Amino acid sequence: MITSTSTQRPTRQPVVLYVEDDALSREVLSFYLMRMGLSREEQIYLFDSSENFLEQLRALPVKPDVILLDIRMWPVDGFGVLAQLREQPDYTGIPVVALTASVMSEEISLMRDAGFSGCITKPIDQASFAHSLTQILDGEKIWKIY
């Protein structure tokens, strides 16, 4: 169960969108989220491609509370998806976190400059992921670089 100390975030479980073109990465993160008490049918949304991202996003039954983006995906990389998202007024307040195996310092700087709310490196540390997600939902910027 994800708990929060913030008075700004509703007490309901968060809705998480993960955009990732690698099937195994999607399954692993989905498993972690379900172990945290989220429902795959109501709170976990997985896009297997960045193609038509905005159409897919608008088709969701609810607006996500956080968006997790793979950086290296096709046809639009995580930076391109973030740029599309930030042009949409209805989605400007949603934290967007990069999930990536690329942790070179130049790329981290690019992520910060692009406006990501944080970065979590892959492979994801299951022991600290729930806490990191709670911090992100509470408005903190998280840069978990290992």
N, C-alpha and C positions, 0 to 999 in steps of 0.2 A: 504494500500500500504506500502510495506517495503522500507524505505529509508536508505541510508548509507552515512556516511561521508568519507568512505574509497575510495581512488583512485585505490586500487588494485582490488576491486570487480566490476564485470560488472554491468551496470545499469539495466539489465534485472531482472525480478523477479527470486528469487532463486528456485531451485529444492530441495524439502524436501523428504527424505525417513524416514518413521516411522515404526519400527519393534515392533509389540505389539500383544500379543496373546489374549487380552481382546477386544471384539468387541465394547463395549461401549466406552472404552478409545480411540480406533481408530476413532470412529465417533466424539467424542468431539474434539479431536485435529484437525481432518479434518475440522470440522466446524470453529474452530478458524482460521485455515490457510486460508480458503475460505473468511472469514470476513476480512482478511488482504489483500485480492486481488489476492490470488493464485488460479490457476485453478486446479480442481481435475483431469482433463484429461491430463494436461501437466506439472504440477509442484508439485503435491502431489502424492507420491507413498506410498502405505500401504502394508506391508507384515503381514499376520496374523499368521505367524509362523517363527521360526528361523531355521526350517528344510531346508536343502539345501540353506542356506543363500547366499553363493557365486554364485551359479548358478542363483538364483533369481536376485541378484545384477547385474551380467553380462548381464542378459536378458533385463534390463531396456533400453529404447531408448536413455536415456541421463544419464550422471554421476551426482549423487546428489551433491549439494553444501554443504549439512549438513545431517547427519544421527542422528536420535533420536532413542535411544534403551531403551526398557523396560529392567529392570534388572532381574526381576523374570519371566522368560518365559521358555517354554519347547519346544523342547528337549535340546536346548543349551541356557544357560542364557546369559545375556548381556555381562558379562565378556568374555565368550567363543566366542561370536560373534565379540567383539572388537579384541580379539586375532587373529581370522581368518582374519579379515579386515586388521589389521596392518601388516600381512605377505604378502599382495598384493601391490606391488610397485605402481600400477596405482591408488591406493586409499589412499596413506599415508597422503596426505595433507588435506583430508576432515575432518572437525571437527566432532567429535562424542560425543553426549551429552546423558547422562543417564537421563531417566525420570522414577522416582520411588517413591513409597510411603514409602520405607525403608530409613530412615534418621538417623540411628544410626551412631555415630561418627566413629566407627570402619569401617563401610561400606564406608563412605565418604572417609576415608583415603585409603581404598582399591581401590576405583574408581580413585582417584588422582594418586596412584601408578601404576595402570593399564594403564594409559594414556588417560583417558576420558578428553575431552575438557571442561567438566563442568557437572553440575547436576541441574535439575529442578525437584522439588518435585511435586507429585500429591496429591491432585487435583491441576491442573495447574491454576494459577492466570491469568485469561483472560486479566485483565487490564495491566499487566506488560509483558505478553508473547511476544508481537510484539517487544517491546524494547529489551528484552533478546535475541530474535532471531537475531535482527540486530547486537547486540553486538557480538554474536557468529560468525556471518558471517563476521564481521570486524576483527576477529582474537582474540577477548578477551575470556578469560576463565570465565565462568559464573557458580557460585555455589549458586543457589537460594534454600536455605534450610530454610523451615518454620517449 
